Amino acid sequence: MSRMRGDQPDETEACCECGAQIAKTAMDVLEEALLLRQQGKPKDALNRVTEALSMDPSNVDALFTSGSLTEELGNGDQALSYYERALEADPTMLPLSSPKEASFAIEEMLTLLCVCSMLP
């Protein structure tokens, strides 16, 4: 959901048919970031994800994507911070169907956190 500042949305785009201004949501901006990532532009993608987070600071998808992109760009400490924020925002973000799967997921997450904390 786009947050309004006065009468202006955070970001708009023109309708392709009538030219009317349409407010973009954080998810719209996140989708743009994912396309940039697929195009091999992780820095540009991270900039768009940062914009999405400015619109919706607790967006779990944006937080996790920020962590992933930041890790890809070599900043493990910052990536770890994004991953932690994503888990704080939604502790159920990992789909788990059994206690064994939960145990495995926790073990994998701890390994990832340890690896991230050791990155330069």
N, C-alpha and C positions, 0 to 999 in steps of 0.2 A: 504494500500500500504506500503510495507516495505521500509524503508529509508536506503540508502546505506551510509556506512562510508568507504571511499576509495573503495576498491574492495569487501569488505565483507558486506553481508546483516546483519541486526540486529540479525536475528536468522534463522537457517536453519534446515531442516530435510532431511534424506536420502529417496530417492524414493524406494518403496518396490520392484520394479521390476529390476531397473538397478543400484541403489545405488547413483545416481546423487543427488547432493545437491539442494534442492528446498527452496527458500526463503519463510518464513512464513509471513503472513500479520497480522496486528493488529486484524482483525476479526478472523483469525485462532486461535490466542492466546486467544481471548475472548471466542470462542467456547470451548476451553479446560477449561477455568475458569468456564463456566457454567456447564460442566460435573462434575468438582470437587465439585461445589456447590450441585449438585444433589446427589453426593456421601456423602454429609454431611461433607465436608471439607472446611468450609468458609474461614479459614485463608489461606489455599493453593490457593483457588480460588481468594482471594484478591491479593495475590502475582502475580498470572498470569494476572489479570486485570491491575495491576500496570505496568506490562511489556507491555501490550497492549497500555496503555496510554503513555508509553515512546516512543512507535513507532508512535502513532497518538494521540497527546495531546488533540485534540478537538473532539475525537470520542464520540458522544453523548451516544451511547449504553454502552461504557466502563465507561463513567462518571456516568451514572445513575446506572449501576451495582456496581460501586465502592461505591456509596452512599448507596445503598441497603445492600451490604455486610458489610460496615463499621457500619451502623446502627444495623445490626444483631449482630455484634461483640461488641456492646455497646458504640460506640463513636459517639454520636449524633451530636456534633459540627462539626466533620470532615465530617460526612454524609451530613449535611446541606450544607457544602462547595461544596461537589461533586454535590449535586442536583442543587445548584445555578449555578455552572459552566455548567452543562448540559443544563439548561434553557437559559443561556447566549449564548451557542454555537448554540442552535436551539430552539428559542422561540415557534416554531410550533410543538414541539415534542409531544404535547398532541393532538390526533385526535379529533377535535370538529366539530359537524355537525350543531349546532344551538347556538344562543346566550344564551339560557337557559342552555345548556350543558356546554358552556364556563364559565358561572357564577358558576355552580356547581363545575367544575374542579378547578377554581381559589380558591373557598372556601375550597375544599379538600386540595389543595396544601398549602394554608395558615395554615390550621390546622396541616398538616404534619410538616411544618416548625416550628410552635410553639411547637409542641411536641418534635421535634428533639432538639430544643434549650433548652428545660428543662431537657433533659437527662444528667446524670452525666458525 
